[in-house]
Amino acid sequence: MEKFKLYNGDCRSYLKEIPDNSIDLIITDPPYFIDGMGDEWNDCDLTKKVKKAGVIGGLPVGMKFDKEQGIRLQEFMQPICKEYYRILKPGAFCIVFSQARLYHRIAVVLDDIGFEMRDMLGWKYEGQAKAFSQDHFIKKRKDFSEIEKAKIIKELQGWKTPQLKPQIEPMTLAQKPKEGTFVDNWLNYGVGLMNTNESINGMFPGNIIEISKKERNEDEDFKIEHLTVKPVKLIEHLIKLFTKEGQVVLDSFAGSGSHGVAALRSNRKFIGIEIEKKYYDICLKRLNRIEEKSSNLIKLNSYEYNQQMALFSN
Ligand SMILES: C[S@@+](CC[C@H](N)C(=O)[O-])C[C@H]1O[C@@H](n2cnc3c(N)ncnc32)[C@H](O)[C@@H]1O
C-alpha cells in the first residue's frame, strides 16, 4: 500500500471522490483571501500583489479593510467543510489554520455543519510589526497649511494604524461528533482522544504552540518557493497529538507539502490536494524524499485496513 496520494487540481472536485468516514485527521491551511484575492486562486496575481512593497490598493497589506473578504472566505469554505465532515471518521479532528481577522468565519462554518468546536489553537511566532504612521498621508493633504500639518504630525507621534504585532496564527480544533463514549469510539475508529505523551516542550500539551518561523525549512536542502510554508515541527506535533501511527492525514490545500512531510515523518499516511502545478511539484519532491528514507510497517485493525485499501489502492 502506498504511503501518500497527491492530486494536482481543485479540492472542490477531488474531495468528492473520498469515501465517507475514512480520514483520521484533516489539518489544512486554506488561502486567506488576502486583500483583493477571490476564490479563484491565482498564484501569479498573488505574488505580484505581495511583491509591490507590501502595499495593495495604496494601503499596507492587511489594512485594506474589505468586509466582503470574510464573507467570500466563508462561502468558499462552506461546501469544502461539508466534505470534511462527510469524509472524517466519527470522533476525528479537523484543524483549519486561519488568521485573527477571519478565524470566526471558518469556526462558524464548521460549527453550523455539525462539528463540535473543541478549542482555538494558536501557533505563536516572533511576529513583525506592521502598523503604519500617518505622516505620509498628512503631508499629502492639500486642505492643511504646512503649519497645520506639522502640528498634526506632532500630535500623532507614536499613533499608528490599529495593527498589533501579529504573533499568533489561530487554528480551529473541531471534532466530528463521536459515536457512543470516548472508549467506544476509540475501539471502533481509533480516534477521538488526545495523546498527552506527546509534548513539544516537556510540558502538558497546550493550546498555544510556540515555534520559530526560522524552523520552517529544517532538513531541506533546497529553498521552498512558497509564500506561506508552515513549520514541519508544528504540524508534526499536532499530528502526533491527534492520531496514531499508520492513520491517514489529509490536507486539501497542500501548498509546498509541509503537512505531508510531517505526516510521513511521523509514520502516518497522507492525502494531499494542490491546485497549482508548481507547488504540487515541490510537494511531490518533498514527499518522495521522505518516503525513500522510511520503510516502517504498521499494523492496522481490519476496519482501518479496509478503509485504507479504498483510499490508497489504485
Ligand atoms: C496557505 S497555502 C498552504 C501552504 C502549506 N501549508 C505549506 O506549508 O506549504 C494554500 C494553498 O492552497 C492552494 N489552493 C488554493 N485554492 C485551492 C483549491 N481550490 N484546491 C486545492 N488547492 C488550492 C494554493 O495554491 C496554496 O498553495
The ligand as an ORCA input file, in Angstrom:
! r2SCAN-3c Opt
* xyz 0 1
  C      -1.889     28.865      2.512
  S      -1.283     27.847      1.240
  C      -0.820     26.328      2.037
  C       0.645     26.268      2.418
  C       1.058     24.966      3.070
  N       0.504     24.866      4.417
  C       2.585     24.834      3.142
  O       3.123     24.669      4.233
  O       3.227     24.909      2.104
  C      -2.754     27.448      0.403
  C      -2.547     26.615     -0.838
  O      -3.826     26.231     -1.333
  C      -3.753     26.156     -2.740
  N      -5.157     26.258     -3.229
  C      -5.933     27.351     -3.359
  N      -7.169     27.043     -3.791
  C      -7.193     25.682     -3.934
  C      -8.199     24.742     -4.328
  N      -9.435     25.136     -4.675
  N      -7.873     23.412     -4.330
  C      -6.623     22.993     -3.962
  N      -5.626     23.845     -3.597
  C      -5.902     25.169     -3.569
  C      -2.847     27.305     -3.141
  O      -2.233     27.103     -4.408
  C      -1.834     27.325     -1.985
  O      -0.646     26.624     -2.325
*
